[in-house]
């Protein structure tokens, strides 16, 4: 007997399709519930904080700043009880100082979400080492701050907590990934904050928001208890460091953290206390410098701020020596970018897949999600016309084997030694270079990974680096943007102009760098830049 299979097949296909749609809908509902719960926790903590403020009849600047800028992921209400506890102790270098911490810094009982749904509803079981030490030093961690989705972006928006705004201009990005920190501190809602930096994530928000930020040598500060969406990536080092409104606050934080408590809690951290003598030294410095790294032509305000700072340092008796980055084009693509994308972005994508992708990350997500053979084809086609874009797309193909990864690590080690040898040949103590800025218009950060050459290089080298705000964008700087051609004249150079357009009055910074483990020397150099800038402004006023 012949059986007509058509209705059976049709019913099976329809049933399967219906089941697929139902499972997809149910998964969507679960995701939305997680996001809503996270927002509810944040809103509840904000309400509790407002009630506490009213009870104690005090004014909370941080709550006011958060209402305007959306920089918080949660208020740490445990801080109220801690405030009561420390009243009887009255000890520690940071006694009574309220401190903000980036979302990915573990605080017991709270999520370290990294802005992704996959990490929600997983509260930390214990405090991170840095939080433990801060508490022992009398500090009061009171708020967790916002980040971009997945952290590998220098904007500050995610589908869970929304977009953070720049206090200097609400139409601009505060930078990232420590963008909530930068916005809160610059807005006056926190004296001191803790961020993390894998390609500029402390320094860019500091620059965009007009404050100071410091990326120490990797492992100078413990990173135990710090969450990430690319855990295991070793080519480009990530550091934990402070953000504040002045260099002295950064140095105070480093002095407080570099103590026996941290060395005991994390024995992998070298027991090197803060060297106050180096930090307070007033000996003339021999300073390497470059105005243009050859990969990204600085914006007019970046270049002017750099030149003015260089002139101030020369007039103060320091020696300035030209020092260009070595083989930066190759190093940026083949060592830094390919190193970060070593797994072809699979680990990051695995964290993004469960939830919606934020607009700030969409362009990156599309590139990372594109099949490898298509990216190879696009890279080959673009090479004659847009070699820089071609090389960057090729770098997202990552590292193909363990043997290649080992070669990559050897190449990085050799490059670090090559750069150190160049510093020694020129006998320089520190380096002065431009800092990315001014603050971008929204949703350009994810489209301009090319602009990270000034910051990511020092993560690759594992050199301490810090940012000091020295100026603001002038009308003349803005006018000169119309003549900006860029180092390559490609689409990225044109996008960069659009990203920084409309920046009159926004802060502009410079970057200070030193050799590994010379963190105090870097901070000393930053303080020198800060003081000379302040004196220059005072002189101009009179």
Secondary structure, DSSP 4 states (H G I P E B T S, - for coil): -----HHHHHHHHHHHHHHHHHHHHHHHHHHHHHHHHHHHHHHHHHHHHHHHHHHHT---HHHHHHHHH--EEEE-THHHHHHHHHTTT--STTTT-EEEEETTB--TTS---TT-GGGTT---SS--HHHHHHHHTT-EEEEEE---TTS-SSS-EETTTEE--BTTBTTB---SSSHHHHHHHHTTS-SEEEEEESSSTTHHHHHHHTSEEEE--TTTS--TTB--SSTT--SS--EEEEEESSHHHHHHHHHHHSSHHHHHH-TTS------HHHHH-----EEEEES--SSSPPPHHHHHHHHHHHHHHHHTT-EEEE-PPSSHHHIIIIIIIHHHTTTTTHHHHHHHTTSPPPGGGHHHHHHHHS-HHHHHHHHHHHHTT-HHHHHHHHHTT---SHHHHHHHHHHHHHHHHHHHHHHHHHT-SEEEEE---SPPBTT-GGG-GGGGHHHHHHHHTT--EEEEEEEE--HHHHHHGGG---SS-SHHHHHHHHHH-S-TT-EEEEEEEE-TT-HHHHHHHHHHHHHHHHHHHHHHH-
